């Protein structure tokens, strides 16, 4: 069941990344680095985090957001911090 939840989260996060950073959805993997692979600046990253919060209804504090580098880390964080 947890794998289904993570797959669902990954799909939603991928949509956000594809739209926000104009990236081909097929190129989005767990290992994709938000800061280096997407060349996201701090404003892009903050907007991305805000969009995640809106989508998943969960606040991501600044300290935690700083630690999120890859899509996989974002998916794991959301899976751990959202209700089933």
N, C-alpha and C positions, 0 to 999 in steps of 0.2 A: 504493500500500500504506500509506503514512503516513496518508493521509486516513481509511482504514478504522480504523487504530489510534486516531486522534484521535476518530473517531466513537464507537468503543467506550468510550474513556476518558470522553468527554463524557456518554455515557449512564449510566455508573456514577457519575460525579460528580453528575449531575442527580438520580439516585436518592437519593444521600446528602443532597444539599441539600433535596430534597422531604421526606424523612423527618425530617431533623434540624431544619429550620427551618419545617416545616409549610407548604410553599409548593406551589402548583399546578404540577405538572411542565411544563405547557404554557407557563408564564410564565418558565421558565428558559432563558436565552440566553447566548451567549458574553459579552455585555456586562453581564450582571447583576453588580452590585457587591456583594460579600459583606458589606461593612461598612456601606454606606449604604442599598442597596436592601433588604437583609434585616434591617437594624437589629441586627446581631450585636454583642454585647459581646465583650470579650476572652476570657471563659470559653467562650462559644459558639464563637468562632473556634478556640481551642485544641482543644476537643473535636472540631470539624470536621476539623482537621489530623490529629489522632490517628486519626480514622476513615478518612481518606484513606490514612494510613500502613498501617493494618491491611488495607484493601481492596487496595492496590496493592503491599504488601510492600516499600515503599521509605521510608526515613527522610527527613523533610523538616526540615532544621535551622531553628532559630528565625529566623536572619537571612533565609533564603530565604522562610520563611512570612510574615514581615512585609511582603515585597514583593508577595505575591499578593493582588490586590484583586478581580479579576473571574474569572468562571468560565473564560473563555478563557485567562487567565494560568495558572490551575490546570491546565487541560488541557495547555497547552504545556509547563509545568514537568514534569508527570508523563510526558508523551511523551518529553521529553529525558532524563529520569533513570531510566527503566525499560528493561529489556531487551526485545527484540522478543518 
